[in-house]
Amino acid sequence: MSSPTHRIDLPDSELARAAKQFVYDVSPAFVAHHSLRSYLFGRELAAAKGLQPDVDYDDELVFLSCMLHDLGVTEHGNGDQRFEVDGADVSARFLREHGVPEARVSTVWQAIALHTSVGLAHRFGAEQAITHLGIGADIVGNDKHLLPSGYADHVHAAWPRHDLGYALAELIADQVQANPQKGPPLTFPGHLHQLMYPVTPTVTWFEVVGAAGWNDRPRASTTTP
Amino acid sequence: MRTIPELPTDPIASAALELARSTESESVLNHSVRSYLWAVLLAEHENVTSDADYDPVLLFAATVMHDLGVGSRASGQQRFEIEGADLAAELLVAHAVSNNDVDRVWEAIAIHTSPGIAERRGLLAYLTREGIGIDFGRQADIVRNQQQAIHAHYPRLAMVRSLVDAIVEHAARSEAAAPRYSIPGELLHERRQHGVTRMEQAAAQSPWGD
């Protein structure tokens, strides 16, 4: 095991700075902050599991994957596919425009397209796995007990959450409401849509009886839902 | 006129078929072979059989082995898609298939239940997912001239119910095998909550019935 790092610095390459700027330019603050925190938590959790940046994984690729991973929920990135894949496509385009080689683009594409696929993403390679770790920690607290004491408070003070879990669910559900093909059944965006836009239940027999005006009342033995 | 495509007969294809036959129920095996046949018909329909990355042996490997994860060789410690992909990769490596081709088959199996993603990962992953989809009644028009003969050779044997049973049984073995918002996780949840799953309800509306 390696010791915790407590670092909050970010990769400083021209590409990394451009990616961060791009995300902050086109995203609501809660999305951009979440993306940035995902990288910091991912790097910290990787360290807690004994993985060193640029030894066991490519640090810039993890940063790019985390930083760009939610572009699909922005107006800029919203298209006709599920938000993970729209985001992967916009990110790939951004990287190609910056001259990134195709093999590196492909890793980022996979990390982003699979970032909500629990049980799959961690098997696609180190960068995809660490991206998934970091995002999972920031959004639902996975493995947060492995973060150094006080680290999350420090990060949240600099990049506040703005009720991330709810704010993100609203954006994704609204996209699916506007275009149902963005939320296939049994997927994460499909679930959020179902949660935020429940199908109105059909009128039940007991509601019909209750509206009849005869004052029929449930009997002691009747179980009403 | 040829009614149904032939199965490849080279040693890799034979070994893949034998592994599926010896570790899966007859219903799941037939589903897997039909998925290959539908995938070939779809490839012909879309005129992609002369594409450089179209390879009938790899397509056979991916489709015929795509449900090894619900067979008797899978342990239930990871999602069935991953356990199936690993078992398939092991067989291909033993037959000296190149790393790149092993990776393509592994990925096609690992993401075969991931709508909107599998279709974007190249021809093999696309045809694998869509071939399986036709066996659930999607795009049934494309195979209307061959479907009777194919179903006569490889009967359905209550495919959807048998497959859901096998997925649920596998998913119940560990938390890691059944994460939320995945096919195995949601099928397990629906079975426990309601007895019947949406996948089985949808099958009742499909052109194949089950």
Interface residues (C-beta under 8 A of the other chain):
Chain A: Q81 R82 E84 V85 A113 L114 T116 S117 V118 G119 L120 R123 F124 P184 P185 L186 T187 F188 G190 H191
Chain B: Q78 R79 E81 I82 E107 A110 I111 S114 P115 G116 I117 R120 A176 A177 P179 R180 Y181 S182 I183 G185 E186 R198
